Amino acid sequence: MSTELKISYAPPTGKPLGVTGWFRFGATLIRPILNLIAKRDWRGAENLPKSGAAIVVCNHISYMDPLLFTHFLYDNGRAPRYLGKASLFKLPIIGRVLLGAGQIPVERESAVASQSLQHAVAFLKAGHLLGVYPEGTLTRDENYWPMKAKTGIARLAILSQVPVIPCAQWGAQKILPAYSKKPKLFPRTKVIVVAGEPLNFSKWAGRAEDPVALEEATAYVMSAVTKLLENIRGEIAPSEVFDPKKSALPRIGNFKKDDK
């Protein structure tokens, strides 16, 4: 059976809102492990809508951070939906849990990648909380600052007109550095996740196909995420944002394959 046939856009139910049997199964297994290796510092939960469609956006610094970000959302009443890279869904057990938890596989940088917008809109129309990593992959910035993002998040925000909550996280990269296969499990690492106030996209209303508007709105999103991260880190981000399009590095994938 194709994964397309397993996709469900049913309205979210349960507690946390949006949970499925497979989602709860995965959370039951993974949350105790995360609690053993990470000291949680959750902030700004009051900015997360308790119900209704919304988008949460976050910086991407480690293969570990989607688990920790989801932990934050789950602890605060929402079981989110993501559009994840298709290769994860092909893994034994993990792939089945992801599909059962309502997540959607997407072939990044492919001819069918545009379908992700259709999936996202359908989730939001059903009333789900959608998690988005606007950068599309782990940041290429050597100091883990957010890089220039793709414009998909801006198009989705303008089209859907749902609340967009900027978030930032820090600490996951200490547990598992970018593209590393060697996690540091002990001592426990402090992981901070903060949710900011909803963003206002009214300036770009009706301009979802305007390239200039999309670039402006995307920069607006990433500026909000970066400011939250600056507060967490107690540092100022570089004035020049890393632009993967101007870099010789591949747009996606592990460019540190020799790292152990």
Secondary structure as GFF3:
##gff-version 3
##sequence-region A 1 260
A	DSSP	three_ten_helix	3	6	.	.	.	ID=ss1
A	DSSP	alpha_helix	21	37	.	.	.	ID=ss2
A	DSSP	beta_strand	38	43	.	.	.	ID=ss3
A	DSSP	three_ten_helix	45	47	.	.	.	ID=ss4
A	DSSP	beta_strand	54	57	.	.	.	ID=ss5
A	DSSP	alpha_helix	65	75	.	.	.	ID=ss6
A	DSSP	beta_strand	81	85	.	.	.	ID=ss7
A	DSSP	three_ten_helix	86	90	.	.	.	ID=ss8
A	DSSP	alpha_helix	94	100	.	.	.	ID=ss9
A	DSSP	beta_strand	104	106	.	.	.	ID=ss10
A	DSSP	alpha_helix	115	126	.	.	.	ID=ss11
A	DSSP	beta_strand	129	132	.	.	.	ID=ss12
A	DSSP	alpha_helix	152	160	.	.	.	ID=ss13
A	DSSP	beta_strand	164	170	.	.	.	ID=ss14
A	DSSP	alpha_helix	172	175	.	.	.	ID=ss15
A	DSSP	beta_strand	189	195	.	.	.	ID=ss16
A	DSSP	three_ten_helix	202	204	.	.	.	ID=ss17
A	DSSP	alpha_helix	211	233	.	.	.	ID=ss18
A	DSSP	three_ten_helix	244	246	.	.	.	ID=ss19
###
